[in-house]
Amino acid sequence: MNMNLFEQQANEFAGRHIGPNEKETAAMLKTIGVRTLDELIDKTIPATIRNPKKLNVPGPLSEFQFLTSLRQIAAQNKVFKSYIGQGYYDIIVPSVILRNIFENPGWYTQYTPYQA
């Protein structure tokens, strides 16, 4: 199968997830009537709410590098014993409570009785 460069890039992880290329970005900017992304931001986001500091964002990672770093972070998780449900004791629930609260779906669903 012989794919052109565009098809190859589209099939790679970055091509599927990074967003538009320079040509596509220029076409979108022309369509909305601005010349640059900075001009678009100036027209849409008030300066009073923008952060003037440059963000400290690390460089890009390949999919393999990202998954490796994610596994390292996940390995730091600690598994603790869950005590959810451990406090239930076999008790007698009065029938008026059982019938009108526990067995009444109006208490635990968003549907009203007259809906299909």
C-alpha positions as a Markdown table, in Angstrom:
| # | Residue | x | y | z |
|---|---|---|---|---|
| 1 | Met | 0.0 | 0.0 | 0.0 |
| 2 | Asn | 1.5 | 3.3 | -1.1 |
| 3 | Met | 0.5 | 6.2 | 1.2 |
| 4 | Asn | 1.4 | 9.8 | 0.7 |
| 5 | Leu | 3.1 | 11.9 | 3.4 |
| 6 | Phe | -0.2 | 13.4 | 4.6 |
| 7 | Glu | -1.8 | 10.0 | 5.0 |
| 8 | Gln | 1.2 | 8.7 | 6.9 |
| 9 | Gln | 1.1 | 11.7 | 9.3 |
| 10 | Ala | -2.6 | 11.3 | 9.8 |
| 11 | Asn | -2.1 | 7.6 | 10.8 |
| 12 | Glu | 0.5 | 8.4 | 13.4 |
| 13 | Phe | -0.4 | 9.2 | 17.0 |
| 14 | Ala | 0.7 | 12.9 | 16.7 |
| 15 | Gly | -1.2 | 13.4 | 13.4 |
| 16 | Arg | -4.4 | 12.1 | 15.0 |
| 17 | His | -4.2 | 14.1 | 18.2 |
| 18 | Ile | -2.0 | 17.2 | 17.9 |
| 19 | Gly | -4.4 | 19.4 | 15.8 |
| 20 | Pro | -4.2 | 21.3 | 12.6 |
| 21 | Asn | -0.9 | 22.0 | 10.7 |
| 22 | Glu | 0.3 | 25.4 | 9.7 |
| 23 | Lys | -1.6 | 25.4 | 6.4 |
| 24 | Glu | -4.9 | 24.4 | 8.1 |
| 25 | Thr | -4.4 | 27.0 | 10.8 |
| 26 | Ala | -3.8 | 29.7 | 8.3 |
| 27 | Ala | -7.0 | 28.7 | 6.4 |
| 28 | Met | -9.0 | 28.8 | 9.6 |
| 29 | Leu | -7.6 | 32.2 | 10.7 |
| 30 | Lys | -8.4 | 33.6 | 7.2 |
| 31 | Thr | -12.0 | 32.3 | 7.5 |
| 32 | Ile | -12.6 | 34.0 | 10.8 |
| 33 | Gly | -10.9 | 37.2 | 9.6 |
| 34 | Val | -7.7 | 37.4 | 11.7 |
| 35 | Arg | -4.0 | 37.1 | 10.6 |
| 36 | Thr | -2.5 | 35.3 | 13.6 |
| 37 | Leu | -3.4 | 33.3 | 16.6 |
| 38 | Asp | -2.1 | 36.1 | 18.8 |
| 39 | Glu | -4.6 | 38.5 | 17.2 |
| 40 | Leu | -7.4 | 35.9 | 17.7 |
| 41 | Ile | -6.5 | 35.7 | 21.4 |
| 42 | Asp | -6.3 | 39.5 | 21.7 |
| 43 | Lys | -9.8 | 39.8 | 20.2 |
| 44 | Thr | -11.4 | 37.0 | 22.3 |
| 45 | Ile | -9.8 | 36.8 | 25.7 |
| 46 | Pro | -9.7 | 39.9 | 27.9 |
| 47 | Ala | -6.2 | 41.0 | 28.9 |
| 48 | Thr | -7.4 | 41.3 | 32.5 |
| 49 | Ile | -7.9 | 37.6 | 32.9 |
| 50 | Arg | -4.7 | 36.4 | 31.0 |
| 51 | Asn | -1.6 | 35.3 | 32.8 |
| 52 | Pro | 1.3 | 37.3 | 31.5 |
| 53 | Lys | 3.9 | 34.7 | 32.8 |
| 54 | Lys | 5.2 | 32.0 | 30.4 |
| 55 | Leu | 4.0 | 28.5 | 31.5 |
| 56 | Asn | 6.6 | 26.0 | 32.6 |
| 57 | Val | 5.5 | 23.2 | 30.4 |
| 58 | Pro | 7.9 | 20.3 | 29.6 |
| 59 | Gly | 8.7 | 19.5 | 25.9 |
| 60 | Pro | 6.7 | 17.0 | 23.9 |
| 61 | Leu | 6.9 | 13.2 | 24.5 |
| 62 | Ser | 6.4 | 10.3 | 22.1 |
| 63 | Glu | 3.6 | 8.0 | 22.9 |
| 64 | Phe | 6.1 | 5.4 | 24.3 |
| 65 | Gln | 7.8 | 8.0 | 26.5 |
| 66 | Phe | 4.5 | 9.2 | 27.8 |
| 67 | Leu | 3.2 | 5.7 | 28.6 |
| 68 | Thr | 6.6 | 4.9 | 30.4 |
| 69 | Ser | 6.4 | 8.0 | 32.5 |
| 70 | Leu | 2.7 | 7.3 | 33.3 |
| 71 | Arg | 3.6 | 3.8 | 34.4 |
| 72 | Gln | 6.3 | 5.2 | 36.7 |
| 73 | Ile | 3.7 | 7.6 | 38.3 |
| 74 | Ala | 1.1 | 4.9 | 38.6 |
| 75 | Ala | 3.7 | 2.6 | 40.3 |
| 76 | Gln | 3.8 | 5.2 | 43.2 |
| 77 | Asn | 0.1 | 4.6 | 44.0 |
| 78 | Lys | -0.6 | 2.8 | 47.3 |
| 79 | Val | -3.4 | 0.2 | 47.6 |
| 80 | Phe | -5.3 | 0.4 | 50.9 |
| 81 | Lys | -7.9 | -1.9 | 52.3 |
| 82 | Ser | -11.5 | -0.8 | 51.5 |
| 83 | Tyr | -14.0 | -0.8 | 54.4 |
| 84 | Ile | -16.9 | 0.2 | 52.2 |
| 85 | Gly | -19.9 | -1.9 | 53.2 |
| 86 | Gln | -18.2 | -3.3 | 56.3 |
| 87 | Gly | -20.6 | -1.6 | 58.6 |
| 88 | Tyr | -23.8 | -3.3 | 57.6 |
| 89 | Tyr | -25.5 | -5.5 | 60.2 |
| 90 | Asp | -28.4 | -7.9 | 59.6 |
| 91 | Ile | -31.3 | -5.8 | 61.0 |
| 92 | Ile | -35.0 | -5.7 | 60.6 |
| 93 | Val | -36.0 | -2.7 | 58.5 |
| 94 | Pro | -39.6 | -1.5 | 59.3 |
| 95 | Ser | -41.8 | -2.4 | 56.4 |
| 96 | Val | -43.1 | 1.2 | 56.0 |
| 97 | Ile | -39.4 | 2.3 | 55.4 |
| 98 | Leu | -38.7 | -0.6 | 53.2 |
| 99 | Arg | -41.8 | -0.1 | 51.0 |
| 100 | Asn | -41.8 | 3.7 | 50.8 |
| 101 | Ile | -38.1 | 4.5 | 50.6 |
| 102 | Phe | -35.9 | 1.5 | 49.7 |
| 103 | Glu | -38.3 | -0.1 | 47.2 |
| 104 | Asn | -39.6 | 3.2 | 45.8 |
| 105 | Pro | -37.6 | 4.2 | 42.7 |
| 106 | Gly | -38.7 | 7.8 | 43.0 |
| 107 | Trp | -36.1 | 8.2 | 45.7 |
| 108 | Tyr | -33.1 | 7.0 | 43.6 |
| 109 | Thr | -34.0 | 7.7 | 39.9 |
| 110 | Gln | -34.6 | 10.9 | 38.0 |
| 111 | Tyr | -37.8 | 9.5 | 36.5 |
| 112 | Thr | -41.3 | 10.3 | 37.6 |
| 113 | Pro | -44.0 | 7.6 | 37.7 |
| 114 | Tyr | -46.0 | 9.0 | 34.8 |
| 115 | Gln | -43.0 | 8.8 | 32.3 |
| 116 | Ala | -42.9 | 5.8 | 30.0 |
